[in-house]
């Protein structure tokens, strides 16, 4: 977890960001900066959701949602980078193909299939991210607990 924390923006960087400053005192709530399982998993899921669904203003929207839902803000901001200049093309192509498949042969143009595909991917991947992060977090906690407990002979 420490390795991951190095990549995340810190509290002061987020509070001084010109796109996020308007949230003011709401950014000072301690739950937004506490690295806990639920908040971290929710922050990651929110970032993935907005990173896939919204092509612009992903960071402010995910930060706003994180503040409203008391999620870990740095994770919400960092995980929006699921779409970046390198991944943008493949992600949008996959979303267009998925939307076209879901809408069937009657789908014409790019807009409809792309929107349906992005919405589907955003919901599915953010839900999967929440479940995966929660599962890995629990597994790590249980593993550390088992390693700390003395082994007793039966």
N, C-alpha and C positions, 0 to 999 in steps of 0.2 A: 504494500500500500504506500509506503514511503516513496518508492520509485515513481508511482503514479502522481503523488502530491507535488512532485517537482515540476510537472508539466502544467499544473493548474494555475490559473491566475490567483494572486493573493487578494485579501480583503481590500487593501488600499488601492490596488490597481483597478478593481471593479468599481469601487465607490467613486474614484476620480475619473472614470471613463465618461467621455462627453455624451455617449448614447445612453448611459445608465444613470447619470447624475440626477435626472428628474425624479427618480424613485426616492431620493432623499433618505429620510429616517427609516423608511421601510427596509433598507438594506442593512440596518444595524441589528436586526433580530438575531440572537445567538444561534438559533436552529439553522439559519442559512449558512453558517460557517462551521458547524460541528460535523465532523466526519463520522457519521453513524450510518448503519446499514440502510434503513428506510430512506433517509434523506439522500444518500449517495445513489442508491438504485433509482429513486424517483428523478433525481437530477439528470442522471445518464439517460433515462427513458425520455424525459422532456427534451433534452438536447437532440437526441436521435429523431424524435417526432418532428420538431420544428426544423431541424437540419434537412430532413427529407421533404417535408410538406411545403415549406415556404422558401422560395428562392431568394428573397431579400429580407433583411432585418431579422435574421435568424437569432442572432445573439441577444438583442433587446427583448424579443418575444419570449425566448426560452428563459431569460433572466427574470422577466416579469412573471411568467408562469411559476418559476421556482419560488419567487417571493410569495406569491399568492398561496402556493401549496406547501410552503415551508420545506422546500427541498434544498439540497446542497448546491448553492449557486455556481461555484467553480466547475462542478461536474456538468451542470446544465450548459454552461458556456462552452466548455472544451468539447463536449460531445456533438455540438452542432457542426464541428469540422468533419463529420462523416461525409458531407459534401464539400468538396474543395476543388480547386482547379484541376487536380489529377483525377478525382473520382466523379466529377460532375457528369461528364459524357457517358461513362458506363452506367451510372445510376439512372440517369434520365432515359437512356436507351432501354434498360431493363424495365423501368416503370412503364414506358410506352408499349413495350411488348406485352407486359403483364396486363395492362389496361385493354389492349387490343384483344387479347385472349379472353378476358372477362366479358367484354362487350360483344364479342362474337364477330361474325362476318359483316354485320350491319354498321360497324364502326368505321366512319370515314374521317379523314383528316388526322391531325396529330393531337389537337387540344383535348378532346374528350378522353381518348385512351390514356394520355399522359396524366391528366388530373386524376382519373380513376386509379391508375397504377401507382401514382405517388401517394395518394390517400391510403390505399391498401398497404403499401410498403411501410408507410409511416406508422400506421396502427399496429401492424404485425411486428415490425422490427422493434418498435418501442416497447411493446408488451413482452416480447422475447428478451430484450435487453434487461428489463426490470426483473423478470424471472431468473435469468442467468446470473445477474449480479447478486441477487438475493441468495441464490443457491451457492454460488462460489463463496460469498461472504460467510454464510453459515458453516459451510464445509471447513473453511480456514479456521474459524473460531473453535469448532469442535475438535479439529486436529490439534490446535495449540493446547486446548484443554487436556486432551488425552496425553500429550507429550509431557505436560506439567505434572499430571497425577502420578503418584508412585504406583508401580506395579505390585500387586499383592498376589501372593501364591494362594491358590485355592486349596 
